[in-house]
């Protein structure tokens, strides 16, 4: 099956993408390096659900099917499809009766986080979640240093507005350190963002 991006380019699975589709052994150490941010968060969310701490899921990437073959009357084979641009954020769920919603992004840049990694519709979605009283944030990963930060959406929106009014097009790492919270990599809860929520919103 051919799967393409919205610009028409062919989607070619990376080693990381292939790895994600295989079943991991329960005995495999979660301390292994080289995992993507998505993999780490999926492991974290699975741990939260198993321990009945929180229920958080990754939203599926929407796909538009453009060509289907019917080799048999009872079977259909998708021959060509396109990834559609997601209209909201990556993850949502509930924790202690609170709706939580967040986006996860990573960068190879060592000194700043480019705001081009976010899309206008994601920013608007975050504003809507905040307006309804939900908890909204972003998880940012500096891949080269293996460093992960929690940044509240309200702070991201300030930096976004700064860019829209002619300011810099990225958030410096110093700004993220000042306004965000560093999340050290753990064992089972690889990226334990619930600890940050407990501190910031007094949910513990």
N, C-alpha and C positions, 0 to 999 in steps of 0.2 A: 504494500500500500504506500502511495506517495502522500506525505503530509508536508504542507508548505506553510510558510509564514505569510502574514497579510501582504507583504511586498512581493510575493510570488516566489521567493527563494526557497529551495528545497530544504526541508528539515532533515538534518543528519544527526542521529543520536550520538552524543559524546559517551566516553567511557563512564562518566558519572551517571548519565541518564540510564545507560544499560544496567549499571550496578543497582540503581534504585528499583528496577523491576524484578530483581532476584530476591529470593527469600533469604534474609540474614539468619545465621545460626543464633539461637538464644545464648549460646556460650561465647559468642564473639564479643570481644572487649569493646565497649563504647568509647574507650580512650584513644582509639585509632585516629591518627591525623588524616587529613586529606578529604574529609567529608565536606559536602556542601552545606551551606546554611540551611537549606530546605531539609536535608537529611537530618541534621542535628535537631531542628525544630520538630520534625515528625517523630523522632525518637522521644523527645521531651514530652510532646503532647500525648503520645501513646502511654508513657509512664504516668502522666497526670490522670488519664482515664482509668488505667489499671488500678491506681491507688485511690480512685474516686475523689481526686483533688479538684479537677476541673474537666470540662468537656469542650475541647477546642479542635476544630477541623480545618484542613486546608481546602479552600474552594477549588473545584476542578477548573482547569483551563478550558474555556468554551471552544468547540471545534465546529467549523462549518463544512459539511459534507457536500462535495460538488459532483462526484461521479460514483455511481454504484452499479455493479454488475450483478445479474441474477442468473448464475449458472444452473441453478435448480429452482423450481417454484417455491420450495420451502427454505431456501437459503439466499442470503444477500452478501456480497463481498464489496467492501468499500475500497475503491481504487484510487481516489484522490480526495484530499481534505485539506483545510487551512486552519491554522490556529487563529482564532479571533482575539482581538485585544480585550483583556479582562476589564470589566467596567467598574470594579471596586478594588478592595484590598485582598491580600492573600489568605488571611486567616480570620475566623470569628468563632465565638462560642460564649460560654457562660461560666462564671466563677463566683461562688457565694452570692448568687442572685443578681450579679452584675453582668451586663452585656459587655464583652470585650471584643475589640476589632483591631487588627494590626497588619501592617505591611512589613515584609522582610526584604532587605536589599544588601548586597555586598559589593565591594569595590577593591580593585588592585591598587588604588591610590593610597599612599601612606600618610599624607598630610592633610587631606580634605576629602569630603564626600560630595560628589557632583550631584546637583539637584536635578540634572537631566535624567537621572535614574527614576524619577517620579514623573507621573503624568497628570495633566490638569484634572482629568476626571477622578483620579485617586484623591487628589487634594480636596476636590469638592465633596467627595464621599466622606472623607474624614471630618470636614466641617459639619456635614449633616449628622454624623454620629455624635459629635460633641454637642450639637444643638439639642439632640434628643436625650442628653444626659448619659450617653454611653462612655465607656473608657476606651480611648483610642491612642495608639502609639505606633512607633516603628522600631524594628530591630535592625541595627546597622552593624555590618561586619567588615572589618579591615582584614582582608584575606591574607596578605603577606605577613602580618603580625599575629594572625589568629586571635584578634581582639574583637569582642562583641559589646555593643552598647545599646541601652534602652533609652529612647528619646520620646517624650510625650508629644502627641500630635500638635498640641498648642504651640510648642516650641518650633516644630518643623514648619508650621504655618507662618510663624514670624519670619523665618529665614526665607520661605517661599515668597512672602510679600516683599521682603527686602530685594530679592532678585527681580520681581516684577516691576519694582520702582527704580530699576537701574543699578542695583547693588550687585555684589559678587554672585557668581553662579554656582557657588558651592558653600558647604558648611565646613569651616576649618575643624581639624581634629581637636584643637584647643577649645573651640566653642562646644563641641559635642561632649568633651570631658567636663566642661563647666555646667552645661545645662542637662546633661544626660547622666545615666548610671552605668558604670562598667559591670558586665556580667562575666565572671570567671567561668570557664568551661568546667562542667561537672562530670559525674560518672553516669548515673541513670537519667537524671534530669540534666541533659547536656547543656541547655541554655535555660537556666531556672529563672524565667522572667516573673514567675509568681511571687518570688521573694521580693522583687522590686515593687510589684503591685501592692503587696502587703505593707511595705514601708511608705509608699507614696500616698496610698488611699486608705491606710489604716484598716485593712481588711482582715488581718490576722486575729 
